[in-house]
């Protein structure tokens, strides 16, 4: 077993954990900025929260796209770890 092979697996596991953590963070941001207010958006793509005086926009769905990218990277990492 070469030295490169011994360091490759822990590095892959580290990247997998990073991808999973980022998936969780961006999924939570997606939930807070978009999904929680899904039924509130009007035809202009805005939702006003009178309790805190904040306007949410449909651009919050971008966090879901970023979360999906990191989830895909995590899935790819799992596939690469199992392939060996």
Phi and psi restraints in degrees (range 20) as a CNS / XPLOR table:
assign (resid 1 and name C) (resid 2 and name N)
       (resid 2 and name CA) (resid 2 and name C) 1.0 -80.3 20.0 2
assign (resid 2 and name N) (resid 2 and name CA)
       (resid 2 and name C) (resid 3 and name N) 1.0 162.5 20.0 2
assign (resid 2 and name C) (resid 3 and name N)
       (resid 3 and name CA) (resid 3 and name C) 1.0 -65.4 20.0 2
assign (resid 3 and name N) (resid 3 and name CA)
       (resid 3 and name C) (resid 4 and name N) 1.0 -33.5 20.0 2
assign (resid 3 and name C) (resid 4 and name N)
       (resid 4 and name CA) (resid 4 and name C) 1.0 -65.3 20.0 2
assign (resid 4 and name N) (resid 4 and name CA)
       (resid 4 and name C) (resid 5 and name N) 1.0 -38.5 20.0 2
assign (resid 4 and name C) (resid 5 and name N)
       (resid 5 and name CA) (resid 5 and name C) 1.0 -68.5 20.0 2
assign (resid 5 and name N) (resid 5 and name CA)
       (resid 5 and name C) (resid 6 and name N) 1.0 -35.8 20.0 2
assign (resid 5 and name C) (resid 6 and name N)
       (resid 6 and name CA) (resid 6 and name C) 1.0 -67.3 20.0 2
assign (resid 6 and name N) (resid 6 and name CA)
       (resid 6 and name C) (resid 7 and name N) 1.0 -31.8 20.0 2
assign (resid 6 and name C) (resid 7 and name N)
       (resid 7 and name CA) (resid 7 and name C) 1.0 -90.2 20.0 2
assign (resid 7 and name N) (resid 7 and name CA)
       (resid 7 and name C) (resid 8 and name N) 1.0 -15.8 20.0 2
assign (resid 7 and name C) (resid 8 and name N)
       (resid 8 and name CA) (resid 8 and name C) 1.0 -71.3 20.0 2
assign (resid 8 and name N) (resid 8 and name CA)
       (resid 8 and name C) (resid 9 and name N) 1.0 -42.7 20.0 2
assign (resid 8 and name C) (resid 9 and name N)
       (resid 9 and name CA) (resid 9 and name C) 1.0 -65.3 20.0 2
assign (resid 9 and name N) (resid 9 and name CA)
       (resid 9 and name C) (resid 10 and name N) 1.0 -47.8 20.0 2
assign (resid 9 and name C) (resid 10 and name N)
       (resid 10 and name CA) (resid 10 and name C) 1.0 -61.9 20.0 2
assign (resid 10 and name N) (resid 10 and name CA)
       (resid 10 and name C) (resid 11 and name N) 1.0 -33.2 20.0 2
assign (resid 10 and name C) (resid 11 and name N)
       (resid 11 and name CA) (resid 11 and name C) 1.0 -67.0 20.0 2
assign (resid 11 and name N) (resid 11 and name CA)
       (resid 11 and name C) (resid 12 and name N) 1.0 -40.2 20.0 2
assign (resid 11 and name C) (resid 12 and name N)
       (resid 12 and name CA) (resid 12 and name C) 1.0 -64.7 20.0 2
assign (resid 12 and name N) (resid 12 and name CA)
       (resid 12 and name C) (resid 13 and name N) 1.0 -39.2 20.0 2
assign (resid 12 and name C) (resid 13 and name N)
       (resid 13 and name CA) (resid 13 and name C) 1.0 -66.5 20.0 2
assign (resid 13 and name N) (resid 13 and name CA)
       (resid 13 and name C) (resid 14 and name N) 1.0 -39.8 20.0 2
assign (resid 13 and name C) (resid 14 and name N)
       (resid 14 and name CA) (resid 14 and name C) 1.0 -61.5 20.0 2
assign (resid 14 and name N) (resid 14 and name CA)
       (resid 14 and name C) (resid 15 and name N) 1.0 -45.6 20.0 2
assign (resid 14 and name C) (resid 15 and name N)
       (resid 15 and name CA) (resid 15 and name C) 1.0 -63.9 20.0 2
assign (resid 15 and name N) (resid 15 and name CA)
       (resid 15 and name C) (resid 16 and name N) 1.0 -37.8 20.0 2
assign (resid 15 and name C) (resid 16 and name N)
       (resid 16 and name CA) (resid 16 and name C) 1.0 -60.0 20.0 2
assign (resid 16 and name N) (resid 16 and name CA)
       (resid 16 and name C) (resid 17 and name N) 1.0 -45.5 20.0 2
assign (resid 16 and name C) (resid 17 and name N)
       (resid 17 and name CA) (resid 17 and name C) 1.0 -64.7 20.0 2
assign (resid 17 and name N) (resid 17 and name CA)
       (resid 17 and name C) (resid 18 and name N) 1.0 -38.4 20.0 2
assign (resid 17 and name C) (resid 18 and name N)
       (resid 18 and name CA) (resid 18 and name C) 1.0 -64.7 20.0 2
assign (resid 18 and name N) (resid 18 and name CA)
       (resid 18 and name C) (resid 19 and name N) 1.0 -44.9 20.0 2
assign (resid 18 and name C) (resid 19 and name N)
       (resid 19 and name CA) (resid 19 and name C) 1.0 -62.1 20.0 2
assign (resid 19 and name N) (resid 19 and name CA)
       (resid 19 and name C) (resid 20 and name N) 1.0 -40.6 20.0 2
assign (resid 19 and name C) (resid 20 and name N)
       (resid 20 and name CA) (resid 20 and name C) 1.0 -66.0 20.0 2
assign (resid 20 and name N) (resid 20 and name CA)
       (resid 20 and name C) (resid 21 and name N) 1.0 -40.4 20.0 2
assign (resid 20 and name C) (resid 21 and name N)
       (resid 21 and name CA) (resid 21 and name C) 1.0 -64.1 20.0 2
assign (resid 21 and name N) (resid 21 and name CA)
       (resid 21 and name C) (resid 22 and name N) 1.0 -44.1 20.0 2
assign (resid 21 and name C) (resid 22 and name N)
       (resid 22 and name CA) (resid 22 and name C) 1.0 -67.4 20.0 2
assign (resid 22 and name N) (resid 22 and name CA)
       (resid 22 and name C) (resid 23 and name N) 1.0 -33.9 20.0 2
assign (resid 22 and name C) (resid 23 and name N)
       (resid 23 and name CA) (resid 23 and name C) 1.0 -60.9 20.0 2
assign (resid 23 and name N) (resid 23 and name CA)
       (resid 23 and name C) (resid 24 and name N) 1.0 -43.9 20.0 2
assign (resid 23 and name C) (resid 24 and name N)
       (resid 24 and name CA) (resid 24 and name C) 1.0 -64.3 20.0 2
assign (resid 24 and name N) (resid 24 and name CA)
       (resid 24 and name C) (resid 25 and name N) 1.0 -42.9 20.0 2
assign (resid 24 and name C) (resid 25 and name N)
       (resid 25 and name CA) (resid 25 and name C) 1.0 -63.5 20.0 2
assign (resid 25 and name N) (resid 25 and name CA)
       (resid 25 and name C) (resid 26 and name N) 1.0 -48.1 20.0 2
assign (resid 25 and name C) (resid 26 and name N)
       (resid 26 and name CA) (resid 26 and name C) 1.0 -73.1 20.0 2
assign (resid 26 and name N) (resid 26 and name CA)
       (resid 26 and name C) (resid 27 and name N) 1.0 -28.9 20.0 2
assign (resid 26 and name C) (resid 27 and name N)
       (resid 27 and name CA) (resid 27 and name C) 1.0 -66.6 20.0 2
assign (resid 27 and name N) (resid 27 and name CA)
       (resid 27 and name C) (resid 28 and name N) 1.0 -39.7 20.0 2
assign (resid 27 and name C) (resid 28 and name N)
       (resid 28 and name CA) (resid 28 and name C) 1.0 -66.0 20.0 2
assign (resid 28 and name N) (resid 28 and name CA)
       (resid 28 and name C) (resid 29 and name N) 1.0 -40.4 20.0 2
assign (resid 28 and name C) (resid 29 and name N)
       (resid 29 and name CA) (resid 29 and name C) 1.0 -63.1 20.0 2
assign (resid 29 and name N) (resid 29 and name CA)
       (resid 29 and name C) (resid 30 and name N) 1.0 -40.1 20.0 2
assign (resid 29 and name C) (resid 30 and name N)
       (resid 30 and name CA) (resid 30 and name C) 1.0 -61.1 20.0 2
assign (resid 30 and name N) (resid 30 and name CA)
       (resid 30 and name C) (resid 31 and name N) 1.0 -44.1 20.0 2
assign (resid 30 and name C) (resid 31 and name N)
       (resid 31 and name CA) (resid 31 and name C) 1.0 -62.3 20.0 2
assign (resid 31 and name N) (resid 31 and name CA)
       (resid 31 and name C) (resid 32 and name N) 1.0 -46.6 20.0 2
assign (resid 31 and name C) (resid 32 and name N)
       (resid 32 and name CA) (resid 32 and name C) 1.0 -68.5 20.0 2
assign (resid 32 and name N) (resid 32 and name CA)
       (resid 32 and name C) (resid 33 and name N) 1.0 -38.9 20.0 2
assign (resid 32 and name C) (resid 33 and name N)
       (resid 33 and name CA) (resid 33 and name C) 1.0 -91.6 20.0 2
assign (resid 33 and name N) (resid 33 and name CA)
       (resid 33 and name C) (resid 34 and name N) 1.0 -19.8 20.0 2
assign (resid 33 and name C) (resid 34 and name N)
       (resid 34 and name CA) (resid 34 and name C) 1.0 -133.4 20.0 2
assign (resid 34 and name N) (resid 34 and name CA)
       (resid 34 and name C) (resid 35 and name N) 1.0 -59.8 20.0 2
assign (resid 34 and name C) (resid 35 and name N)
       (resid 35 and name CA) (resid 35 and name C) 1.0 -63.8 20.0 2
assign (resid 35 and name N) (resid 35 and name CA)
       (resid 35 and name C) (resid 36 and name N) 1.0 -37.4 20.0 2
assign (resid 35 and name C) (resid 36 and name N)
       (resid 36 and name CA) (resid 36 and name C) 1.0 -63.3 20.0 2
assign (resid 36 and name N) (resid 36 and name CA)
       (resid 36 and name C) (resid 37 and name N) 1.0 -27.8 20.0 2
assign (resid 36 and name C) (resid 37 and name N)
       (resid 37 and name CA) (resid 37 and name C) 1.0 -109.5 20.0 2
assign (resid 37 and name N) (resid 37 and name CA)
       (resid 37 and name C) (resid 38 and name N) 1.0 21.4 20.0 2
assign (resid 37 and name C) (resid 38 and name N)
       (resid 38 and name CA) (resid 38 and name C) 1.0 -58.1 20.0 2
assign (resid 38 and name N) (resid 38 and name CA)
       (resid 38 and name C) (resid 39 and name N) 1.0 -38.6 20.0 2
assign (resid 38 and name C) (resid 39 and name N)
       (resid 39 and name CA) (resid 39 and name C) 1.0 -83.3 20.0 2
assign (resid 39 and name N) (resid 39 and name CA)
       (resid 39 and name C) (resid 40 and name N) 1.0 -1.8 20.0 2
assign (resid 39 and name C) (resid 40 and name N)
       (resid 40 and name CA) (resid 40 and name C) 1.0 -96.9 20.0 2
assign (resid 40 and name N) (resid 40 and name CA)
       (resid 40 and name C) (resid 41 and name N) 1.0 -18.5 20.0 2
assign (resid 40 and name C) (resid 41 and name N)
       (resid 41 and name CA) (resid 41 and name C) 1.0 -66.1 20.0 2
assign (resid 41 and name N) (resid 41 and name CA)
       (resid 41 and name C) (resid 42 and name N) 1.0 137.5 20.0 2
assign (resid 41 and name C) (resid 42 and name N)
       (resid 42 and name CA) (resid 42 and name C) 1.0 -93.6 20.0 2
assign (resid 42 and name N) (resid 42 and name CA)
       (resid 42 and name C) (resid 43 and name N) 1.0 -171.3 20.0 2
assign (resid 42 and name C) (resid 43 and name N)
       (resid 43 and name CA) (resid 43 and name C) 1.0 -68.2 20.0 2
assign (resid 43 and name N) (resid 43 and name CA)
       (resid 43 and name C) (resid 44 and name N) 1.0 -16.4 20.0 2
assign (resid 43 and name C) (resid 44 and name N)
       (resid 44 and name CA) (resid 44 and name C) 1.0 -90.6 20.0 2
assign (resid 44 and name N) (resid 44 and name CA)
       (resid 44 and name C) (resid 45 and name N) 1.0 -2.8 20.0 2
assign (resid 44 and name C) (resid 45 and name N)
       (resid 45 and name CA) (resid 45 and name C) 1.0 81.8 20.0 2
assign (resid 45 and name N) (resid 45 and name CA)
       (resid 45 and name C) (resid 46 and name N) 1.0 29.6 20.0 2
assign (resid 45 and name C) (resid 46 and name N)
       (resid 46 and name CA) (resid 46 and name C) 1.0 -125.8 20.0 2
assign (resid 46 and name N) (resid 46 and name CA)
       (resid 46 and name C) (resid 47 and name N) 1.0 151.8 20.0 2
assign (resid 46 and name C) (resid 47 and name N)
       (resid 47 and name CA) (resid 47 and name C) 1.0 -137.8 20.0 2
assign (resid 47 and name N) (resid 47 and name CA)
       (resid 47 and name C) (resid 48 and name N) 1.0 120.9 20.0 2
assign (resid 47 and name C) (resid 48 and name N)
       (resid 48 and name CA) (resid 48 and name C) 1.0 -97.6 20.0 2
assign (resid 48 and name N) (resid 48 and name CA)
       (resid 48 and name C) (resid 49 and name N) 1.0 127.8 20.0 2
assign (resid 48 and name C) (resid 49 and name N)
       (resid 49 and name CA) (resid 49 and name C) 1.0 -102.5 20.0 2
assign (resid 49 and name N) (resid 49 and name CA)
       (resid 49 and name C) (resid 50 and name N) 1.0 103.6 20.0 2
assign (resid 49 and name C) (resid 50 and name N)
       (resid 50 and name CA) (resid 50 and name C) 1.0 -69.7 20.0 2
assign (resid 50 and name N) (resid 50 and name CA)
       (resid 50 and name C) (resid 51 and name N) 1.0 -21.2 20.0 2
assign (resid 50 and name C) (resid 51 and name N)
       (resid 51 and name CA) (resid 51 and name C) 1.0 -65.0 20.0 2
assign (resid 51 and name N) (resid 51 and name CA)
       (resid 51 and name C) (resid 52 and name N) 1.0 -40.5 20.0 2
assign (resid 51 and name C) (resid 52 and name N)
       (resid 52 and name CA) (resid 52 and name C) 1.0 -113.2 20.0 2
assign (resid 52 and name N) (resid 52 and name CA)
       (resid 52 and name C) (resid 53 and name N) 1.0 -3.1 20.0 2
assign (resid 52 and name C) (resid 53 and name N)
       (resid 53 and name CA) (resid 53 and name C) 1.0 68.7 20.0 2
assign (resid 53 and name N) (resid 53 and name CA)
       (resid 53 and name C) (resid 54 and name N) 1.0 41.5 20.0 2
assign (resid 53 and name C) (resid 54 and name N)
       (resid 54 and name CA) (resid 54 and name C) 1.0 -122.7 20.0 2
assign (resid 54 and name N) (resid 54 and name CA)
       (resid 54 and name C) (resid 55 and name N) 1.0 142.8 20.0 2
assign (resid 54 and name C) (resid 55 and name N)
       (resid 55 and name CA) (resid 55 and name C) 1.0 -106.7 20.0 2
assign (resid 55 and name N) (resid 55 and name CA)
       (resid 55 and name C) (resid 56 and name N) 1.0 119.7 20.0 2
assign (resid 55 and name C) (resid 56 and name N)
       (resid 56 and name CA) (resid 56 and name C) 1.0 -92.6 20.0 2
assign (resid 56 and name N) (resid 56 and name CA)
       (resid 56 and name C) (resid 57 and name N) 1.0 144.1 20.0 2
assign (resid 56 and name C) (resid 57 and name N)
       (resid 57 and name CA) (resid 57 and name C) 1.0 -119.1 20.0 2
assign (resid 57 and name N) (resid 57 and name CA)
       (resid 57 and name C) (resid 58 and name N) 1.0 164.2 20.0 2
assign (resid 57 and name C) (resid 58 and name N)
       (resid 58 and name CA) (resid 58 and name C) 1.0 -70.8 20.0 2
assign (resid 58 and name N) (resid 58 and name CA)
       (resid 58 and name C) (resid 59 and name N) 1.0 -5.3 20.0 2
assign (resid 58 and name C) (resid 59 and name N)
       (resid 59 and name CA) (resid 59 and name C) 1.0 -68.6 20.0 2
assign (resid 59 and name N) (resid 59 and name CA)
       (resid 59 and name C) (resid 60 and name N) 1.0 -10.0 20.0 2
assign (resid 59 and name C) (resid 60 and name N)
       (resid 60 and name CA) (resid 60 and name C) 1.0 -64.2 20.0 2
assign (resid 60 and name N) (resid 60 and name CA)
       (resid 60 and name C) (resid 61 and name N) 1.0 -16.8 20.0 2
assign (resid 60 and name C) (resid 61 and name N)
       (resid 61 and name CA) (resid 61 and name C) 1.0 -68.7 20.0 2
assign (resid 61 and name N) (resid 61 and name CA)
       (resid 61 and name C) (resid 62 and name N) 1.0 -14.0 20.0 2
assign (resid 61 and name C) (resid 62 and name N)
       (resid 62 and name CA) (resid 62 and name C) 1.0 -60.8 20.0 2
assign (resid 62 and name N) (resid 62 and name CA)
       (resid 62 and name C) (resid 63 and name N) 1.0 -34.2 20.0 2
assign (resid 62 and name C) (resid 63 and name N)
       (resid 63 and name CA) (resid 63 and name C) 1.0 -61.7 20.0 2
assign (resid 63 and name N) (resid 63 and name CA)
       (resid 63 and name C) (resid 64 and name N) 1.0 -33.5 20.0 2
assign (resid 63 and name C) (resid 64 and name N)
       (resid 64 and name CA) (resid 64 and name C) 1.0 -66.8 20.0 2
assign (resid 64 and name N) (resid 64 and name CA)
       (resid 64 and name C) (resid 65 and name N) 1.0 -36.9 20.0 2
assign (resid 64 and name C) (resid 65 and name N)
       (resid 65 and name CA) (resid 65 and name C) 1.0 -66.1 20.0 2
assign (resid 65 and name N) (resid 65 and name CA)
       (resid 65 and name C) (resid 66 and name N) 1.0 -43.3 20.0 2
assign (resid 65 and name C) (resid 66 and name N)
       (resid 66 and name CA) (resid 66 and name C) 1.0 -63.9 20.0 2
assign (resid 66 and name N) (resid 66 and name CA)
       (resid 66 and name C) (resid 67 and name N) 1.0 -41.0 20.0 2
assign (resid 66 and name C) (resid 67 and name N)
       (resid 67 and name CA) (resid 67 and name C) 1.0 -62.3 20.0 2
assign (resid 67 and name N) (resid 67 and name CA)
       (resid 67 and name C) (resid 68 and name N) 1.0 -39.7 20.0 2
assign (resid 67 and name C) (resid 68 and name N)
       (resid 68 and name CA) (resid 68 and name C) 1.0 -65.4 20.0 2
assign (resid 68 and name N) (resid 68 and name CA)
       (resid 68 and name C) (resid 69 and name N) 1.0 -36.3 20.0 2
assign (resid 68 and name C) (resid 69 and name N)
       (resid 69 and name CA) (resid 69 and name C) 1.0 -63.9 20.0 2
assign (resid 69 and name N) (resid 69 and name CA)
       (resid 69 and name C) (resid 70 and name N) 1.0 -46.6 20.0 2
assign (resid 69 and name C) (resid 70 and name N)
       (resid 70 and name CA) (resid 70 and name C) 1.0 -69.6 20.0 2
assign (resid 70 and name N) (resid 70 and name CA)
       (resid 70 and name C) (resid 71 and name N) 1.0 -32.0 20.0 2
assign (resid 70 and name C) (resid 71 and name N)
       (resid 71 and name CA) (resid 71 and name C) 1.0 -65.9 20.0 2
assign (resid 71 and name N) (resid 71 and name CA)
       (resid 71 and name C) (resid 72 and name N) 1.0 -38.4 20.0 2
assign (resid 71 and name C) (resid 72 and name N)
       (resid 72 and name CA) (resid 72 and name C) 1.0 -64.9 20.0 2
assign (resid 72 and name N) (resid 72 and name CA)
       (resid 72 and name C) (resid 73 and name N) 1.0 -41.5 20.0 2
assign (resid 72 and name C) (resid 73 and name N)
       (resid 73 and name CA) (resid 73 and name C) 1.0 -63.9 20.0 2
assign (resid 73 and name N) (resid 73 and name CA)
       (resid 73 and name C) (resid 74 and name N) 1.0 -37.6 20.0 2
assign (resid 73 and name C) (resid 74 and name N)
       (resid 74 and name CA) (resid 74 and name C) 1.0 -65.5 20.0 2
assign (resid 74 and name N) (resid 74 and name CA)
       (resid 74 and name C) (resid 75 and name N) 1.0 -42.3 20.0 2
assign (resid 74 and name C) (resid 75 and name N)
       (resid 75 and name CA) (resid 75 and name C) 1.0 -62.2 20.0 2
assign (resid 75 and name N) (resid 75 and name CA)
       (resid 75 and name C) (resid 76 and name N) 1.0 -40.6 20.0 2
assign (resid 75 and name C) (resid 76 and name N)
       (resid 76 and name CA) (resid 76 and name C) 1.0 -63.7 20.0 2
assign (resid 76 and name N) (resid 76 and name CA)
       (resid 76 and name C) (resid 77 and name N) 1.0 -39.2 20.0 2
assign (resid 76 and name C) (resid 77 and name N)
       (resid 77 and name CA) (resid 77 and name C) 1.0 -64.8 20.0 2
assign (resid 77 and name N) (resid 77 and name CA)
       (resid 77 and name C) (resid 78 and name N) 1.0 -41.0 20.0 2
assign (resid 77 and name C) (resid 78 and name N)
       (resid 78 and name CA) (resid 78 and name C) 1.0 -63.5 20.0 2
assign (resid 78 and name N) (resid 78 and name CA)
       (resid 78 and name C) (resid 79 and name N) 1.0 -43.0 20.0 2
assign (resid 78 and name C) (resid 79 and name N)
       (resid 79 and name CA) (resid 79 and name C) 1.0 -61.6 20.0 2
assign (resid 79 and name N) (resid 79 and name CA)
       (resid 79 and name C) (resid 80 and name N) 1.0 -42.0 20.0 2
assign (resid 79 and name C) (resid 80 and name N)
       (resid 80 and name CA) (resid 80 and name C) 1.0 -68.5 20.0 2
assign (resid 80 and name N) (resid 80 and name CA)
       (resid 80 and name C) (resid 81 and name N) 1.0 -34.5 20.0 2
assign (resid 80 and name C) (resid 81 and name N)
       (resid 81 and name CA) (resid 81 and name C) 1.0 -69.2 20.0 2
assign (resid 81 and name N) (resid 81 and name CA)
       (resid 81 and name C) (resid 82 and name N) 1.0 -38.9 20.0 2
assign (resid 81 and name C) (resid 82 and name N)
       (resid 82 and name CA) (resid 82 and name C) 1.0 -77.9 20.0 2
assign (resid 82 and name N) (resid 82 and name CA)
       (resid 82 and name C) (resid 83 and name N) 1.0 -22.8 20.0 2
assign (resid 82 and name C) (resid 83 and name N)
       (resid 83 and name CA) (resid 83 and name C) 1.0 -64.6 20.0 2
assign (resid 83 and name N) (resid 83 and name CA)
       (resid 83 and name C) (resid 84 and name N) 1.0 -32.3 20.0 2
